[in-house]
Amino acid sequence: MTTDQYRRRWLRLQKAYEKRAFTIFRKGFQTTANKVPWDNLQTWNYVQLIEANIPLNALDDVYFDAYFLIGFNHGQLVGKSINKDTKAFIPETFSRVFRNLLIEFLKSSLGQRITSVRQSLIAYLLEEIEKGIREGLDVREIASNMKNLVNSRSFYRWQALRIARTETTAAANYGAISAAEESSFVIEKIWISGQDARVRRRPKSDYDHLELNGTIVAQNALFEDNGAFLLYPGDPSAPAGAVINCRCSVNFIPKRDAMGRLVSK
């Protein structure tokens, strides 16, 4: 598969992944917010009420579900592609390996991001309550409005879309990286951007993913973008400006010797 063919396939997949991620995050945010006992709302306790009922681990399962669905599906495609000559990739084995990797990844690499998303959700709910207070609404009216808001189609919609887009790229490329690790061959990786007007570039952005397009590095090496270092597009360890709404992908190129044979690790 050529780079252009991979790009076209990835952009189609990315749209499908994003829709599924949006559904997971939107439902997850609604379920989380519905755990707040809105009927107990008072003007003096609303901060404590929300924080107590949206604990630190409230969104862990939401992130796991999104990352496993997208990461496993995309990793499976990449793993089969890398090992197509030997058919050595076993989806069932990768599923078990990826599940274990993902549990640790959520703790070590995504913990801060999940915490930030939780804090943003809480801030959004608090602002809606405080808006009602400023408007002089009775506390029962505010509680009723909050229940209606949480269960509406518009609840946290634009934030869920932004989060789904960012996490789709991260989850898919993390799955691809994880699948590549299962290969017994020496591999290089290549950064693939969307090559359209939506791709971030300087001077509008501090980062330039159009310039990164086609960059090839060793399997475990980092891509460098204006002082940011990424293991893959969407890498959560990179600055927010380099990953939010990113749609780039990473592909892998198995190395071959002079005779065209795959090079084992």
N, C-alpha and C positions, 0 to 999 in steps of 0.2 A: 504494500500500500504506500503510495507516494504521500509526501507531506500535505499537499493540497487535498488529496482524498481523505486523509485522516482529519484535516481541519473541517472539511464539510461534514464528515460523519460526526465529529465531536460537537459542532454547533447544533446539529439536529438533536443529538443526545442531550446536550446541555439544556436545551429548552424543555425536553421531556423530564429530565431530572429536576429542573427548577420547579415545574408544576407540582411534582410529587413532594418535593421538599416544602413548598409553600403550604400544601395541604397539611403536612405533618406539623409545621410550626404554627400555623393558624389555629388548628385544633388544640395543639399543646398549650398555646397561650390562653385560649378560652377555658380549657379544662383547669388550668392553673388559677386563673382569675375567679373561676366559679367556686373554688375552694374557700374563698373569703366569705365568712358568714355576714353578708351585707345587712341582714336584719338586725345585727348587733351594732351597726354603725352609729357612732356618736361624734359630735364635733370635737370632743376631747380625746377620743381614742383611735381615730381612723388611721394614724400613722402606725401605731403599734399593732392594730388589727390586721392591716395588710402585711406588714413585715413578718408577723408571727405565723400567718397562714400561707405565705409564699417563702418557705425556708430556702437556705442556701442551695440545697440539692433539688429544688423544685423542677428545674428544667433538664436535669441530667438524663432522664429517660427520653425526653423529646430529642435531645441531641444524639443520643445513642441510636434511636430509631432512624433518624434522618441519615446519619453517617453510615450506619450498617446497610441500609437499603441502597443508597447511592454508591458508597465505597465498594461494597461487595459486587454489585452489578458491573460497575465500570472496571474494577480490578479483575474480574473474571474475563472480561473481553480482552483486556491488555495481556493478562497471563496466557490466555490461549494463543494470542497473536505472537508473543515472544517465543513460545514453545511449539509453534505450529509444525516445525520440521520433525520434532521428536514426540509430539503429543504427550509430553510429560506433565502437563499441568492438570491437576485433579481438583475440580471445583469443590468437592466435599471436604477435602483436606484444607483448601484455602479458606473455606467458610469457618472452620474451627480455629485456624490460625488467626484469621482476621478478627474474629470475635474477641479473642484474648488480647490481641494487639490494640484493638479499639478501646477496650476497657481501660487499659493503661494510658493510652493516648488522650482520652477524655480527661483523665486526672492530671497528667503532666503537661500537656500542651494546650488544651482547650479550657482548662479551669478558669483562667482569668477572663476569657471571652464569654463563657457562660455566666460568670458573675456579673460582667458588664451588661449583658442582655437582661438578666434578672433585675438589676438596678434600674435599667431604662424602663422596663415594664412597670415596676413599682412607681417610678417617678411619673409615668403617664397616668396611672390610676390616681395618684395623689393630686395631680393637677386637675383632673376631671372633678374630683371631690371639692377641691378648693375653688373651682370655678362656680360650683353650685352654692358654696358658702358665700362667695362674693356677690352672687345674684340674690342672696337673701332667701334661698329656698329652705323649706323645712327639712329636717334631717331624714324624715320618712320619704320625702320627695327625692332627696339625693340618693338614698338607698335604692329606691325603685328605679331611678334613672341609671344607676350603676349596673343593676341587674339587666336592664334592657340593653345597655351599651355592650356589656360583655357578651351577650348572646346575639348581637346583631352581626350582619355580614360585614359591616365596615369596621368592626372592632380590631384595632391595631393592624389594619390591613397593609398600609404602606410600609410600616416597620417590618412586618412579616415578609413582605416581598423583598425588601432590601436584605434581610437576614438570609432568606432562602437563596437568593442569588449568590451571595458571598459564600455561604456554607456549601452550596452545590459544587462550586469550583474546588473548594478545599477538600470536601469529602471524596469527590471523584478522583482527584489527583493523589490524595493520600491512599486511596484504594489501589491506584495504579502503581505507586511507589511500593506498597506492601506486596503486590503481586510480583513485581520485578525482583524483590528480595528472594522470592521463592524459586527463581530461575537458577539453574546451575551453570549458566553461561555468563561470560564477560559482556557487560552491556554499557552503552552510553545513552544518555537521555538528551532530548531536544525540546526546547521551548517552542510552543506553537501558539501564536496569537490569532485573534479573529480576523485581522487584516481589513478592518472596516473603520468607519468613522467613530465608533464607540470605544475603540482601543485607546487606553490612556497613553499620552505622549507629552513630551515637553514642547513648548513652555507652559502649556495649560496645567500640566501636572508636574510634580517633582520627579515622577517616575515615567519611564518610557518602555512600554511593553511592545510597541511596534519595532523599536530598535532591538529588543531582545529576541524577536522572532527569528527562528532558525539557529539560535545559539546552542551549541553542543558541548556538553561537559560529561565527565565521568559519572557513573551511576550514583555515587554517594557524594559528589561534589556539589557546591552551591552555585546558583546563578546570582550574579551581582547586578544590581540596578541602582545606580546613584547612591551607593553607600548602604543599600539594603541587601541582605543576603537571604536567598530563598532556596529551600531544598526542592520546591516545586511551586507552581502557581497557586496562590491562595494559602501558602504556608502561614499558619497562625502566629508563628514567631516573628514574622516580618511586621514593619510598621503598617498601621491601618491604611494609610494612603496608597500602599502598594498592593493591597488585597481586596479592599471593599469594592464590590460590584465587578471584580475581575472575572473574565470569561475565558482566560487563556488555559491551555492544556499542556500536558507533558506526554511525549511519546518516547519509545525506547528502540534503540538500534542494536541488535546483537552483533558483536564484533566477529569477523571471520578472518581466517588466516589466508596466506597466499594462494591456497588451493580452494578457497571458498568455503572451508569448513568452519563450523561454529567453534569458538574458542571457549573451552571450559574454564571455570574459575579455579 
